[in-house]
Amino acid sequence: MGKNDGFLLYDRVEDSWISPAERINNFNEFHNHLDDDERRKQASRCMNCGVPMCQSAIRLSGMVTGCPLHNFIPEWNDALYKKQYDMAAWRLLKTSNFPEFTGRVCPALCEKACNCGNSGDGVANENAVTIHENELYIIERAFESGYMKPQIPKVRSGKKIAVIGSGPAGLAVADLLNRRGHSVTVYERDDRIGGLLMYGIPNMKLDKKIVDRRVELMKAEGVTFITNADVGQNSEADKILSEFDAVALCCGAKQARKLNVLNEDASGVLFAVDFLKSVTKSLINSNLTDGAFFDPKGKHVIVVGGGDTGNDCTGTCVRIGAASVTALEMMPSPPKERQANNPWPEWPKVLKTDYGQQEVIATEGHDPRIYQTTIKEIHTKDGKVCGIKTVQVEFKNNDGQRTLCEIEGSEKELPADLILIAAGFTGAENYTAKAFGVKMTPRNVVSTERSDSYATTIPKVFTAGDMHRGQSLVVWAIAEGRECAREIDEYVMGYTNL
């Protein structure tokens, strides 16, 4: 504990955000970071609790609270306060492969479980340690100082591992097994490495130069990357199985949920992931000058889904110049304050106004979200979307089952030129798994020998990330990748020290 009264002396101070009016003019990251002195004060607020709930990842009420990576949070907060920056980075990297990713896009499960955020009445306040931002500060300083140098294994094991998919899970598997001394080759179906990190998250949340920086470091450490290799389509699974000692399937859970309404296949109806990918790809290639993206400029955009992906679509459309953005959410609006039946350290089920919603409020003068509402009909003209009919919905219990019901007389007409479906995912696309002879579960994820295992029923084939657990967070994908790497190492070596 660097300063035994830091949590009493200093209030929580977060990085500030560039104003919506300014940040919507570009796709740059939009946070102003604290200086070194203020960041060290924030680190000093960590109490080094006897039971650090922040790093525990315990299960409460069916959900996990705390860090899935079990980061040594009190240790690196202490080192940061004492200006032991290399020590802080060393402790952070012991459990986290890519803090520069989680420090930007993780919702900070650790902070929600922080003891500083517990007011004592079971309903948490907002005074938690700024763990998320401290983490980002440590890793970025490590890159700037030259601490982050290639760590090339001194001895190679002679074992060859193939990783299919280069999202956070695949990169974690590759990183850990390469450091162990195995020769790792990563296959990616897109033209750039990163998977979800590259094309699923907009540049203003995660600058793609940050992804490229890590990939270049991994290349220098000996990892081989092959792009445009769609295993199961243009690459042969049998050949990979014969050439490698083990294979890790880390292809994500990209099978998007449909709306199941008439005219869903009309021009102007897109899945959010396809829209976001097209924009990011064009942004990287030409700064959006090539026109090779689904352009929302001047259009009335309807975003279906109120989660992070829907918010990313909202912020992206505002930046490109949409005429209006409306976000439909089937669920009721969460409460503004934490309720007594949602106590610390559970995830707080409260209303938050994220960056995309803030930007619509700034440009259109109102919150884009409409709750308890979904699309009932899509109107078309000459095969193109020209409007929608919405209906309000509510959940009712019928014979013990929770059923979604329409509210009679609640239909409304809204203008629409572009509909972006961000209603979640129904599992993994199964063609890669089929190519390896791997079975899928009813949830459309890869079946494993045991629920606590990453080994499939096919010898040499393992799985991790969203393809294994279903749609989840980047931090969980990295945690899964680390566990999968440990199991693969034990498989090919007969023991593991990971």
N, C-alpha and C positions, 0 to 999 in steps of 0.2 A: 504494500500500500504506500504509494509515493508520498502522499500528503494526507495525514490522518484526519484532517478536518476540511478537506477540499469540498466534500459534498455539502458542508455547512456554509462555507465561505462563498461559493460560486453558484450562480444559477445556470441552468442549461441554456446554452447559446448555440444555435444551429447556423450552418452556412446559409447565407441569404440567396434568394433567387433573383435573377435578372427579371425586370418587369415584363409582363406579357406583351405590352406594346412594342418593346424592343426585341425580345427574343423571337417573336413570330416572323421576323424578317430574315431568319436564317435557320439552318439545321444544326447549329453549334450547341454544345452542352451549355447549360444556362445557370450554373451555380457559381456564386462568389465564395471562395474558400477563406476560412479564418487564417490569420497569420500564425506564426509558430508559437508566440507567447499565449495567445488565446486558445489555441489547440491544446497546448500543454495544461492549461487551466481545466479544460474540459476533461482531459485524461485524468487529472488529479481528483475528479469527482467520483471516480471508481472506488468503491469501499473495500475491495478484495474480500467479498463476503465469505463467511464460513462455508456456506452452500451457494456457490455462484450459479443461480438459476439461469443466467444468460447463456451459459455454455452447456447446460444440462441436457436439452432436447428430450424432456420428459413428456409423457402422454397424459393429458388431462381432458376429461369429458370428450374423448374421442379425437382430440386434436393434439398435435405436438407443439410444445412451446419451448423456446430456447433454440440455440444454434445446432442445426443438424450436423455440422462439422466438428462440434465440440471444441471450438476455438479457445485458446488459452487467453481469454479476454482480460482478466485481471492482470496477468503477467505482462502483456504488451501495453496495456494502459500505464502500468507502473514504469516500464522502460521508456515510454514516450514522455511521461512527465519528467523523468530524470535526464532527458536528452540522450538516452542510450538508443539512438535511432536504428543502428544495425542490429542491436539485440532485439528491439521491438519487431523488426522485419523478420529476424530469424525465428522468433517464437510464433509470429503470425503464419509464416510459411510452413511451419511444422505440420499444421493441420489443414491449411487452405492452399490449394494449388493456384488459385486465381483471384486474389483479393481485389485486384483492379476491376474485375467484373462484378463480384458481389458488392463491392463498395459503391457501385453505381446503381445496380438494378435490384438488389435484394431488398425486400420489404422490412428487413431488420427484425426478425423473430427474436433476436437476442435482446433488443431494447424493450420489447413488450414484456419480457420476463425479468428485466432489471429490477433489483431490489429498491433502487432509488425511485423507481416509478410506482412503488407500492405505498399508498397513503396510509395504510394501516387499517382501513375500514373494508378492505376487500375489493373496493372499486378504485382502480389505479388512476393516478394523476398523470401528467405529461412531463414529469421531471426526471426521466431516465437519463443515464449517461449517453452521450452521443457516440455510441460504439461504432455505428455504421460509418460515420464521417471520420472517426479516429482511424479506423481500418484503412480507409481510402488514403488518408494523409500519410500513413506509415508506408504503404506500398508505393505511392507516387514519389515520396521522398527517396525511397530505396532505388527506384529507377533513375531519378535525377542525380543521385550521388554516385552512381556507378556500382552500387552494391549488387544489383541484379546482373550478374555476369553468367554466361553459359556454364552449367555444371555438367561437364561431360563425364560419363562413367569411366572409371579407370580400368575396369574389367568388364568384358562382354560375356554373357552366359552361353551364347551360341543358340539361344532360343529365339524363334521368330513369332511375333504376335501381330495379327491383323485386327484393326479396329474399323468397323463400318459405321461411319457417321462422325462428323467433327464438331458436334455441338458441345455443350459444357461437360456432359457425361463422357463422351468419346475422348475429348481432350484430357480429362482427368485420368482416364484409364491409360492413355498413351504417355502422359507425363510421368506418372508413377512407375509404370513398367519400364520405361526408358531409363529412369534414374536407377532402377534396380539392376540394369545391365542387359535387359533384353532388347532385341532389335525390333522396333515397332514401325509398322506402316499403317497410315490412316487413309481410308478411302472416303471421299466426299463426292456426292452426286452433283453438287452445284459447282460453279466456276471459281468460287472462293471458299477458303476454309473458315469455319466458325459456326455453321449451322444456324440455330436460333440466334446466337450472338451476332452473327453477321447480317442475316436477312429478316429475322423475326422481331428485332428490337430496333426502333428508329435511332438515327444517328444522334439526335439531341439527348437521348438517354444514355447511349453508349457509343461514343465516337469510334468508327471502324478502324481508325489508326491505332486505337488501344488493342483491338483484337489482332491486327497485323503485327503489332509490336511483340505480343506474346507468341504468336506463331513463328516469327523470325527467331525468337529466343529458343523455342523448341527445336526448330530446324538446326540451329547451331549446336544444340545438345545431342543431335543424332536422330531425331524423329523424321521419318519420310512421309510426305503428304502427296496424295494423288487426287487431283480434282477431276471433275466431269466423269467420275466413275460411279455409275448408278448400278450398284451390285444387285443382281436379280433381273436387270434389264440389259445393260450394255457391258456388264462385267460378269464373269463366270464364278459362281459360288463354289462349284466343284474344284476349280483350279486353286482358289484361295484355300480351301480346306486341305488340299493336298500339299500346298507349299508352306503352310504355317502350322506351328505347334498348337496354337489356340486362336480363336476368333471371338471378338466381343461385338455384339450387335447393339449399337447405340444410335438408332435411327429416329428417335423421338416419337411423338404421338401427334402427327400432323393431320390426321383424318378429321376434317372439320365437321361440325354438326350442322345439318341443314335446317331450313325453316319449315319445309314440308307444306308450302302454300302454292297456289296456282301461279304460274308465270315465274317461278323461281329461276328458271333457266333463261330468262330474258336478258338481252344485252343491258348492261348496267347493274347487274346483280353479281357481286363478287364476294369471295371469302376474304376475310381481313388479312390472312397471312399472304395471300397472293397479291393483294393491294400493297401491303407494306414492303414486300420483297421487290415489287416492280419499282417503287419509289426509291428505295435505298440503292438498288442496282443502278438506276439512272443517275442518281445523285453522285455515286462514286465514279461512274464512267464519264459523265459529262456535265455535272452540276445541273441536271434536269434539262439540258438543252437539246438532247437527242429525241425527246418526245416519246421515248420507249417506256412509258409507264401509264398506268390508269390515272388519267388527269381529272381531279375534282374541281379545277378552277372554274368559277362561275356557276357551279352546280349546287342544287339543293341535295345535301347528303344526309342519308339516314344510316345511322350506325346501330346495329342490333346487338346489344350486349353491353353490360355496364362494368366489365372487369378491366384489367390493365390493357388488354389488347384493344378493346373498344376505345379506351382513353388515348392510346397511341394513335389510333386511326383519327380521332378527333383532332389531336394536336397536329398531325400531319396534314389533314385537310385545311386547317386554318392557315398553316404556313404557305400552302400552295394557292390559296385564294378562293376557297369554296364560298358560294353565295350564302349558304347557311349550313349549320350542322345540328342535327337532332339525334339524340341518343335514347334509344328505347330500352327499358329494363323491366323484365317481367316481375321481379321481386319488389316488395314495398321498400320505401326509403328507410335506411337504417336510422336509429336514433342519433341525435347530435351528441349526446353524452353517454358514457359507458353505464350500462344498467347493472343493478345489484346481482342479477343472475348470470352475469358475464364478468366474474371477478378476475383480478390479477392472480396468476400470470397467464391467463388465457389470452388468445389473440382478441384485441378489442373490436367488437362488431359495432362500429360507429361510422357515421357519415364522414367521408373525407372528400375534399374538393381537390382533385389532382391537377397537374399542370394543363392538360388538355381542356378540362372544364373551366379552369381559370381563364384560359385564352378565349374561349367562346364568350364567357361573361364580359371580358374586356372589349371584345370586338362586336358582339351582338347585343350586349346589355342584359342577358339572362342566362341562367343555367341551362345547358342543352339537354339535361336528363329529364325524361318523362318516365315515372315509375308505374309499376303494375300495368304495363302496356306492351302489346306486341303487334306484329303485322297480321292482319286477317286476309287482306287481298293486295296483290301487286297489280297496278294498272299499267297497261302498255299501249304504245302507239307505234305501228310499223316495227314491232318486235323489240322496241326499246322501252325502258322504264319511263313512265311519265307521272307517276303518283302512287300513293298507297292508301289503303283504308286501315286504320288502327282500331284496336278494341282494348278496353281495360279488362284485366283478368284478376282473379283472386284464387287462392287455394282453399278448398273446402274438404272436410273429412266426410267421405261417403263410404259407409260400411267398413269403417276402420282404415280406409285407404285415402291418402292425400291426393286430391284431384284438382287439376287446373281448370277453372271454369270462367267463361266469359261473363261480364257484367252487362246485362241487357240494357240496350239503349245508349251504350257508351262509345259507339263507333264514331270515328272522325276521319276526315280526309286531309291528307298532308301532301304538299308538293314533293316530288322526289325524282332526281335525275340519276342518282347513284346510290345503291344500297350495299353497305358493307356488313357482312355477317361475321360478328365476333361473339358467337354464342357458345364458345367452348369447343371441345374436341371429343370424339368418340373412340379414340384409341390410335394405335399405330397403323400405318399403311402396311399391309401384310405381305407384299410380294417379296421383300428381301428375306423375311422369315421363312416363307415357303421355299425359296431357293435353297435354303440350308436344311430344309426338312423339319423345321421347328414348328411346334404347335402353338396356336394362339388360345387364349382364354376367352370366355364369353364377354369379357371387358375389352377385347381386342388389344391385349398386351401379350407379350411373349410368356409362355408357360415355362416354369422352372421346376426342377426336381423337388424342391421344398420352398415354402414361403419365405424362409430366411436365407435362401441360396440364390446365387446368380448364374448357376450352371443350368443349362437346358437339358432336355432328355437326349439330345444329340451330343455324342462325345466331341470334346474340344470346343464346343460352342457355348458362349456365355452371353449375358445381356445386362444392360444397366440403363439408368435414366428413365425418361418418360416411356420408353419402349417397354420397360419392366414394371414401373409403378403407375403409369398413366400420367396425364397432364399435371405438371407440378412446377415448382420454382427452380431457378438456376442453382440455388444453393443445395437443393435436394439432389439435383442431377450430379453435381460435383461430389456430394457425399456418396451417392450410389456408385459413381465411377471409381472412387477410392476403394470402396468395399469390393467391387468387382475385380479391380486390379489385384487386390490381396488374394482373392480366391483363385484367380488365374495363375498368379505366382506360385501358390501352393500346388496347383495342378501340374505345372510344368517342371517344378523343381523338387517336389516332394516335401517341401517345408516352405515357410515364408518368414521374413523378418520385416515385412511391411506393417 
